[in-house]
Amino acid sequence: MQNPESDQAIQPAPGKRHWTPTPRFYGSLLLIAVLAFATAWIKSFFDVAIAPGFDAILLTLLSLIALLDYLLSRQMPRINVKRELAGNLAVNKPAKITLHLRHTFSKPTWVQLFDAVPASVKQADLPHSLQLLPKQKAQVEYTLRPLQRGPLQLGQCYLRVKSPLGLWNISYQSGNGDDIKVYPDFSAITGYTILATENHTSQIGIRKAQRRGTGMEFQQLREYRLGDSLRQLDWKATSRRQQLISREYQDERDQHIVLLLDSGQRMRTQDDELSHFDHALNALLLVSFIALRQGDSVSVLSFGEGHRWISPQKGAGHIKNLLNGMYDLHATNCTPDYIHGAEKLSALQQKRSLVVLVTNSRDEDATELLTAVNLLKQRHLVIIANLREEVLDQLDTAPVTQLNEALDYAGVQNYLALRQDVQRKLSQTGVFVLECTAKELAMKLANSYWEIKSAGVL
């Protein structure tokens, strides 16, 4: 748990209060010590008669006041805290938390409040100090940003209240804990939904290929438009209405999309606060949502240390199953077995599908990856999205002025050349190949899906 003021941090047992002296208490002790020293110094150098035991009297008085303050503080009512937050959180996305405070204090009372936030969460605006006014409720808002997906536990809130005379801090916990889920970033889905409704998806980089009359399934009849081919004309309807009528087609529905996700060690690479694996999950969720809206079925298979399979389903409601099925999925330290992943997929998905393989491969993986691709393309259409670290682009374009920079540049060029050679070999097998950074993945995969859908090659 994160606790502010670590030098004075207290983690009392739930339901119990804990008393610690305040700076005012220590300041009073220091003042008594200074007075005792001054008394002794004056008595020693100036031979002034001072009543003996003066410092002891002050110390006794302070002890009595502290005891009285302690007894009064035990009569102070507790503060009840209730946490209000959204049911689901998205990784790396800020979320507002509201803490509602109820009390029965009869006079203004200062309280310090902080929440039990795990180390995997960044929080702002805490600890928070506020004055509770008599017969008035209060609330505190702060922002947290989870950095990891999976289950998230928030414990009871910590409170620190000053005693009536200010000599003691009373610390205790209040409220209930919350168990919530941190999902992959679904904000892209929300943005896509809004822009798709307004036909402005190009604003986020998604370009839907438009076609006239060359789709796979008949959709409707409409008036002839300039640019329609003669094959689109419906002659019976044209004759009946005495004007040119064209057939309009839509992309074929009921197709199958399989998302094949590498959960090996290289997907743990981080260009920012999110790993390549997290960026891949976010991208696959966006592609899934688009495909489900088009009437296609979507399934997911992760391979690495074990497998996780989410069976194919259709309908926009399936996105909830995908979120719940992948929110606690993480990349491991194992080396991915491409061939075993391809064999597993071939056994699970018999129907011809569009297989989207997201990985971060090296040139030493080329032989195994090619074998796996050849196995997959016997039945499926395959897209391979190979992620590239952003540092490679930075080193590729950085100016070279020193020997060590020249060595770095030469090493990057050699590495990029090996990657390009692998991409060329994969392309020669007849699969679609994407190479991009993790941040570019979502838009590139979405556009590739639209291009393949529009071309009717699946």
C-alpha positions in Angstrom: 0.0 0.0 0.0 1.1 3.6 -0.6 1.1 5.7 2.5 2.2 9.4 2.5 4.6 10.8 5.0 6.5 7.5 5.3 8.5 8.7 8.3 5.2 8.9 10.3 3.2 6.3 8.3 0.9 4.2 10.3 -1.0 1.1 9.2 -3.4 0.3 12.0 -5.4 -2.9 12.1 -8.9 -2.5 10.6 -11.3 -1.2 13.2 -8.6 -0.1 15.7 -7.4 3.4 16.4 -3.7 4.2 16.9 -2.4 7.2 18.8 0.9 8.9 18.0 2.3 12.2 19.4 2.0 15.2 17.1 4.7 17.8 16.5 3.0 20.0 19.0 3.6 17.4 21.7 7.3 17.1 20.7 7.6 20.8 20.6 6.3 21.1 24.2 8.9 18.6 25.3 11.6 20.5 23.5 10.4 23.7 25.2 10.6 22.1 28.6 14.1 20.9 27.9 15.2 24.3 26.8 13.7 25.9 29.9 15.4 23.3 32.1 18.8 24.0 30.4 18.3 27.8 30.7 17.4 27.4 34.4 20.5 25.4 35.1 22.7 27.8 33.2 21.3 30.8 35.0 21.6 29.2 38.3 25.2 28.2 37.6 26.6 31.4 36.2 24.5 34.1 38.1 23.9 32.3 41.4 20.2 33.2 41.1 17.9 31.3 43.5 15.3 29.4 41.5 12.8 27.1 43.0 14.0 23.5 42.6 12.0 21.1 40.4 10.6 23.7 38.1 11.3 21.6 35.0 9.7 18.6 36.7 6.6 20.6 37.4 6.4 21.6 33.7 6.9 18.0 32.7 4.2 16.8 35.0 1.8 19.5 33.8 2.5 18.4 30.2 1.9 14.8 31.1 -1.4 15.6 32.7 -2.5 17.7 29.7 -1.5 14.9 27.3 -3.4 12.4 29.4 -6.5 14.6 29.4 -6.2 15.1 25.6 -5.9 11.3 25.1 -9.0 10.7 27.2 -10.9 13.4 25.3 -9.8 11.9 22.0 -11.2 8.5 22.9 -14.6 10.1 23.0 -14.3 11.5 19.4 -16.7 9.9 17.0 -15.4 7.9 14.0 -15.6 9.1 10.4 -17.3 6.8 7.9 -15.9 6.8 4.4 -17.6 5.4 1.3 -15.8 5.0 -2.0 -17.5 5.8 -5.3 -15.9 4.7 -8.5 -16.6 3.3 -11.9 -17.2 -0.5 -12.1 -14.5 -1.0 -14.7 -11.2 0.7 -15.3 -9.0 0.8 -18.4 -5.2 0.4 -18.2 -3.3 3.6 -18.3 -6.4 5.7 -18.4 -7.2 8.2 -15.6 -10.3 7.5 -13.5 -12.0 9.7 -11.0 -12.6 8.3 -7.4 -14.9 10.1 -5.0 -14.6 9.5 -1.2 -17.8 10.5 0.8 -17.2 11.3 4.4 -19.9 11.2 7.1 -19.3 12.3 10.7 -21.0 13.6 13.8 -18.4 16.2 15.0 -19.8 19.0 17.1 -17.0 21.5 16.1 -14.7 22.0 13.1 -12.1 19.2 12.9 -9.2 18.8 10.6 -8.6 15.4 9.1 -6.0 14.0 6.7 -7.2 11.4 4.3 -5.5 9.0 1.9 -6.6 5.9 0.1 -5.1 2.4 0.1 -3.8 2.4 -3.5 -1.4 -0.4 -4.6 2.0 0.3 -6.1 0.7 -0.7 -9.6 -1.5 2.4 -9.6 -0.5 6.0 -9.9 -2.6 8.5 -8.0 -2.8 12.2 -7.7 -4.2 14.7 -5.1 -3.6 12.5 -2.1 -3.1 12.7 0.8 -5.8 15.3 1.2 -6.3 17.5 4.2 -9.7 19.1 4.9 -11.8 20.6 7.6 -15.0 18.8 8.6 -17.7 21.2 9.6 -20.4 20.3 12.1 -23.5 18.5 10.7 -22.1 18.7 7.1 -21.1 15.9 4.8 -17.9 16.2 2.9 -16.3 14.5 -0.2 -12.9 14.2 -1.7 -12.1 13.5 -5.3 -8.8 12.2 -6.7 -7.5 10.6 -9.8 -5.9 7.2 -10.2 -4.3 5.6 -13.3 -3.8 1.8 -13.2 -0.6 0.7 -15.0 -1.4 -3.0 -15.0 -4.3 -5.0 -16.2 -6.0 -7.6 -14.1 -7.7 -7.7 -10.7 -7.2 -4.6 -8.6 -7.9 -4.5 -4.8 -8.4 -1.2 -3.0 -8.4 -1.5 0.7 -10.0 0.6 3.4 -9.2 4.3 3.5 -6.8 5.7 6.0 -7.7 8.6 8.2 -5.6 10.8 10.5 -7.4 13.1 12.9 -6.0 15.5 15.5 -7.1 15.2 19.1 -9.0 18.1 20.7 -5.9 19.8 22.2 -3.7 18.8 19.2 -1.2 16.6 21.1 -2.2 13.3 19.4 -2.8 12.0 15.9 -5.5 9.4 15.9 -5.1 7.0 12.9 -7.5 4.4 11.8 -9.1 2.8 8.7 -12.7 3.3 7.5 -14.9 2.1 4.7 -15.0 -1.1 2.7 -12.5 -2.5 0.3 -13.3 -2.8 -3.4 -12.3 -5.5 -5.9 -12.4 -4.2 -9.4 -11.1 -5.2 -12.8 -8.6 -3.3 -15.0 -9.3 -4.0 -18.6 -7.3 -3.3 -21.8 -7.9 0.2 -23.0 -11.4 0.3 -24.5 -11.5 4.0 -25.0 -10.5 3.5 -28.7 -13.7 1.5 -29.1 -15.8 4.3 -27.6 -14.0 6.8 -29.9 -14.6 4.6 -32.9 -18.3 4.1 -32.1 -18.8 7.9 -31.9 -16.9 8.7 -35.1 -18.4 5.8 -37.0 -21.9 7.1 -36.2 -20.8 10.4 -37.7 -18.8 8.8 -40.5 -15.6 10.5 -39.3 -13.4 7.5 -38.6 -10.7 9.0 -40.8 -10.0 11.4 -37.9 -8.5 8.5 -35.9 -6.6 7.1 -38.9 -9.1 4.4 -40.0 -9.9 4.5 -43.7 -12.7 2.3 -44.8 -12.3 1.4 -48.5 -15.4 2.4 -50.4 -16.7 0.2 -53.3 -19.6 0.4 -55.6 -21.2 -2.7 -57.1 -18.4 -5.2 -56.5 -19.2 -6.6 -53.2 -19.9 -10.2 -52.2 -23.6 -9.9 -51.1 -26.5 -8.0 -52.6 -27.7 -5.2 -50.3 -30.2 -3.0 -52.1 -31.3 -1.3 -55.3 -30.7 2.4 -55.9 -30.5 5.0 -58.6 -27.6 4.9 -61.0 -24.6 7.0 -60.0 -21.9 8.2 -62.2 -19.0 5.7 -62.1 -21.3 2.6 -61.7 -20.3 -0.3 -64.0 -22.8 -1.7 -66.5 -22.7 -5.0 -64.6 -24.3 -3.3 -61.7 -27.4 -2.3 -63.7 -30.6 -4.1 -62.9 -32.3 -4.2 -66.3 -35.7 -5.4 -65.0 -35.9 -2.6 -62.4 -34.6 -0.1 -65.0 -37.4 -1.1 -67.4 -40.1 -1.0 -64.8 -39.1 2.4 -63.4 -38.0 3.9 -66.7 -34.7 5.1 -65.2 -31.3 3.5 -64.6 -31.3 1.4 -61.4 -28.1 -0.1 -60.0 -27.6 -3.0 -57.6 -25.6 -2.1 -54.5 -23.6 -4.8 -52.7 -22.1 -5.0 -49.2 -19.1 -6.9 -47.9 -19.8 -10.5 -47.2 -20.9 -11.2 -43.6 -20.5 -14.2 -41.5 -16.8 -14.4 -42.0 -14.4 -15.6 -39.3 -11.6 -13.6 -37.7 -9.0 -15.3 -35.4 -6.6 -13.2 -33.4 -3.4 -15.1 -32.7 -1.4 -13.3 -30.0 2.2 -14.0 -29.0 2.4 -13.9 -25.2 6.2 -14.6 -25.1 9.0 -12.6 -23.5 9.6 -10.2 -26.3 6.1 -8.8 -26.0 7.1 -7.5 -22.6 9.1 -4.8 -24.4 8.1 -1.3 -23.4 8.4 1.9 -25.4 6.3 3.8 -22.9 4.4 2.9 -19.8 2.6 0.1 -21.6 4.2 -3.0 -22.9 4.0 -4.2 -26.5 1.6 -6.9 -25.2 -0.8 -4.2 -23.8 -0.7 -2.2 -27.0 -1.4 -5.4 -28.9 -4.4 -6.2 -26.7 -5.8 -2.7 -27.2 -5.4 -3.0 -31.0 -7.0 -6.4 -31.2 -10.0 -5.2 -29.2 -10.5 -2.4 -31.7 -10.3 -4.8 -34.7 -12.6 -7.2 -32.9 -15.2 -4.5 -32.3 -15.1 -3.4 -36.0 -15.4 -7.0 -37.2 -18.3 -7.8 -34.8 -20.1 -4.7 -36.1 -19.7 -6.1 -39.6 -21.3 -9.4 -38.7 -18.1 -11.4 -38.5 -17.3 -13.8 -35.7 -14.2 -13.2 -33.6 -12.1 -15.6 -31.6 -8.8 -15.2 -29.8 -5.9 -17.6 -29.1 -2.8 -16.6 -27.1 0.3 -18.8 -27.3 3.4 -18.8 -25.2 3.4 -20.4 -21.7 0.1 -22.2 -22.1 -2.8 -21.1 -24.3 -5.9 -19.1 -23.8 -8.7 -19.7 -26.2 -11.9 -17.6 -26.5 -14.2 -19.4 -28.9 -15.7 -17.6 -31.9 -19.0 -15.6 -31.5 -20.8 -13.0 -33.4 -22.6 -9.8 -32.3 -21.5 -6.6 -30.6 -22.1 -8.1 -27.2 -19.2 -10.5 -27.7 -16.8 -7.6 -27.0 -17.7 -8.1 -23.3 -16.6 -11.7 -23.5 -13.3 -10.7 -25.1 -12.7 -8.0 -22.4 -13.4 -10.5 -19.6 -11.3 -13.2 -21.3 -8.2 -11.1 -21.8 -8.2 -8.5 -19.0 -5.9 -10.6 -16.8 -3.8 -12.1 -19.6 -0.1 -11.2 -19.5 3.1 -11.8 -21.4 5.4 -14.3 -19.7 9.2 -14.9 -19.8 9.0 -17.9 -22.1 10.0 -18.1 -25.7 7.0 -18.3 -28.1 6.5 -21.6 -30.0 5.1 -20.4 -33.3 4.6 -23.9 -34.7 2.8 -25.2 -31.6 0.6 -22.1 -31.7 -0.2 -22.7 -35.4 -1.0 -26.4 -34.7 -3.3 -25.5 -31.8 -5.1 -23.0 -34.0 -5.5 -25.5 -36.8 -7.1 -27.9 -34.4 -9.5 -25.3 -32.9 -10.5 -23.4 -36.0 -11.4 -25.7 -38.9 -13.3 -23.1 -41.0 -11.4 -20.7 -43.3 -10.6 -17.5 -41.4 -8.6 -14.4 -41.4 -5.8 -15.1 -38.9 -4.2 -12.0 -37.4 -0.8 -12.9 -35.8 0.7 -10.2 -33.6 4.3 -10.8 -32.5 7.7 -9.3 -32.0 10.0 -11.6 -33.8 13.7 -11.6 -34.5 15.7 -12.9 -37.5 16.6 -16.0 -35.5 12.8 -16.8 -35.4 12.5 -16.8 -39.2 12.7 -20.5 -39.9 10.1 -21.4 -37.2 7.9 -18.5 -38.1 7.9 -19.4 -41.8 7.0 -23.0 -40.9 4.1 -21.9 -38.8 2.9 -19.5 -41.5 3.0 -22.2 -44.2 0.9 -24.4 -41.9 -1.7 -21.6 -41.3 -2.0 -20.5 -44.9 -3.0 -24.0 -46.0 -6.5 -23.2 -44.8 -6.5 -19.5 -43.7 -5.7 -16.0 -44.9 -2.9 -14.7 -42.7 -1.8 -11.2 -41.6 1.4 -11.0 -39.6 1.9 -7.8 -37.6 5.5 -7.7 -36.4 6.2 -5.0 -33.8 9.3 -2.8 -33.9 10.8 -1.0 -31.0 10.6 2.8 -31.2 14.3 3.1 -30.2 15.2 1.6 -33.6 13.5 4.5 -35.4 15.2 7.0 -33.1 18.7 5.5 -33.7 18.0 5.2 -37.4 17.3 9.0 -37.8 19.7 10.3 -35.1 22.7 12.4 -36.2 26.1 10.6 -36.1 28.9 12.7 -34.8 31.0 10.3 -32.6 32.4 6.9 -32.9 30.0 5.2 -30.5 27.1 6.8 -32.4 28.5 5.4 -35.6 28.7 2.0 -34.1 25.1 2.2 -32.9 23.9 3.3 -36.3 25.8 0.5 -38.1 24.3 -2.1 -35.7 20.8 -0.7 -36.2 21.1 -0.8 -39.9 22.3 -4.4 -39.9 19.4 -5.4 -37.6 16.8 -3.6 -39.7 18.2 -5.2 -42.9 17.8 -8.7 -41.2 14.2 -7.8 -40.3 13.5 -6.6 -43.8 14.8 -9.9 -45.2 12.4 -11.8 -42.9 9.5 -9.6 -44.0 10.4 -10.3 -47.6 10.4 -14.1 -47.1 7.1 -13.9 -45.3 5.6 -11.8 -48.1 6.8 -14.3 -50.7 4.7 -17.0 -49.0 1.5 -15.1 -49.9 0.6 -13.6 -46.4 0.0 -10.0 -45.6 2.9 -8.5 -43.5 2.8 -5.4 -41.4 5.8 -3.9 -39.6 5.1 -1.1 -37.2 5.6 0.3 -33.8 3.3 -0.7 -31.0 1.5 2.7 -31.1 0.8 2.4 -34.8 -0.6 -1.1 -34.5 -4.3 -0.4 -33.9 -4.8 1.8 -36.9 -2.7 -0.4 -39.3 -4.6 -3.5 -38.3 -7.9 -1.8 -38.6 -7.1 -0.5 -42.1 -5.7 -3.9 -43.2 -9.0 -5.5 -42.1 -11.0 -3.0 -44.1 -8.8 -3.5 -47.2 -9.1 -7.3 -47.1 -12.8 -7.1 -46.4 -13.3 -4.7 -49.3 -11.2 -6.8 -51.7 -13.4 -9.9 -50.9 -10.3 -12.2 -50.8 -11.3 -14.0 -47.7 
